Amino acid sequence: MTQTTKRPVSYQSARFLMSAEQLQQCPPDMGVEVAFAGRSNAGKSSALNAITQNGKLAKTSKTPGRTQLINFFTLNSEGCRLVDLPGYGYAKVPKAMLEKWRSNLQRYLEHRLTLNALILVMDIRHPLSPFDCSMLDWCEARGLPTLVLLTKADKLKYGPAKSALQEVRKELKKNWKFPVEAQLFSSVSKTGVEEAHAFMDRFFIPTDGTASDIEETAEPQA
């Protein structure tokens, strides 16, 4: 039996708006944005595509580091946007470029007023890298609500995947004191998609303060 969920926005409505290299090139700082961040090989683009049910929304590549700009996607409610941030931490990218990306990323995270929440993507087999921890530190400094998606969960059996999730949750609770949670995710099996939707729903209230009552149909779980 299918289930109907009412949402403030439709994530399937996501459409590319523009790209920006620096903060001053971004759209006007008005509305609500939820950003996606993560290491270049953690499956960030695949996660964004799964969450929006659009396999072509964010470019995916076998070569990590393809997302080099800040990419903005509009939703069907005015002022609501998803943001795909540059992947970070890939060693084969020239050091000067890495520093440039890091600087632009930090400016966006620290100064973008419309940024309401962050989805931080980590490969479940290699979570909480130094780069991931730096990102969490930035989010804590700003008090930015964050959802950690442990991607590629389908690469592990159920038991090890749950153990990895519990360990990450333990480390998050131990080391950071701001609103941060963790969830298993797979762009293949769609595990965690509904939880990601629910997280973003908290922030995407239309700018006129009313719910748009959009209905999305969820397929029954196998």
C-alpha positions, -999 to 999 in steps of 0.1 A, spaced: 0 0 0 14 34 -9 16 62 16 10 99 9 32 124 28 25 162 29 56 183 26 63 220 26 82 216 -7 87 189 -34 122 177 -37 115 163 -71 110 199 -82 147 207 -78 161 225 -109 196 239 -115 197 277 -109 233 288 -111 269 282 -101 292 305 -81 329 303 -73 329 329 -45 304 341 -19 297 374 -37 286 355 -68 259 336 -50 222 344 -54 208 372 -31 211 362 5 173 358 10 152 327 16 162 293 29 190 270 19 200 235 29 235 226 17 252 193 9 289 188 17 314 160 19 346 145 7 350 143 -31 347 105 -32 319 101 -6 290 99 -30 276 134 -24 263 139 -59 247 105 -59 230 112 -26 216 145 -39 203 128 -70 186 101 -49 170 126 -26 156 146 -55 147 115 -75 166 131 -104 196 111 -116 209 139 -137 206 168 -112 241 168 -98 269 156 -120 285 123 -109 319 111 -120 344 83 -114 369 111 -110 365 126 -75 366 164 -73 343 172 -101 321 196 -81 344 226 -80 318 254 -77 289 262 -54 259 249 -73 224 262 -65 191 244 -72 157 260 -68 127 242 -54 90 249 -61 86 272 -31 99 307 -36 133 313 -19 139 276 -11 171 262 -25 194 231 -23 231 238 -25 258 214 -37 291 225 -21 325 217 -36 339 183 -26 369 185 -4 399 166 7 408 147 -25 447 144 -26 450 143 -65 436 179 -68 464 205 -69 471 219 -34 465 255 -45 430 245 -58 423 226 -26 431 258 -6 409 279 -28 379 255 -25 384 254 13 385 291 16 353 296 -5 336 268 14 345 284 47 332 318 36 299 303 25 294 283 57 304 312 80 286 341 63 256 328 42 226 340 62 201 319 43 220 287 51 197 270 76 210 234 77 237 211 63 237 175 51 272 161 55 280 131 34 305 105 47 314 71 32 303 46 59 336 27 54 357 59 61 337 82 84 349 112 104 380 120 84 400 151 95 381 171 68 348 158 81 357 169 116 367 203 104 333 207 87 316 197 119 337 222 139 325 249 115 289 238 119 292 238 157 307 273 157 277 285 139 252 262 156 241 249 122 218 218 124 235 190 106 225 156 93 253 131 87 245 106 59 267 75 60 266 67 23 273 35 5 256 16 33 247 -11 8 284 -20 6 282 -35 41 259 -61 56 232 -50 80 251 -58 112 283 -40 104 264 -11 89 244 -6 121 276 -10 142 292 18 121 262 40 126 262 35 164 299 43 165 295 75 145 266 86 167 287 79 198 316 100 185 293 129 174 277 130 209 312 129 225 329 155 205 303 180 193 276 199 213 253 212 186 223 197 168 238 169 148 224 135 139 235 105 118 216 82 94 225 52 71 221 61 35 223 43 1 216 59 -33 212 23 -46 186 9 -21 173 44 -13 179 38 24 178 71 43 161 91 16 129 95 36 149 105 67 168 131 47 134 145 34 121 147 70 153 165 81 150 191 54 112 195 60 120 212 93 136 242 75 118 246 42 88 265 54 76 288 26 86 325 31 50 335 36 48 313 66 22 289 52 26 253 43 22 245 6 6 210 14 25 193 -14 17 156 -15 45 131 -23 37 94 -27 61 70 -10 64 35 -25 58 7 -1 89 -8 15 99 -43 2 
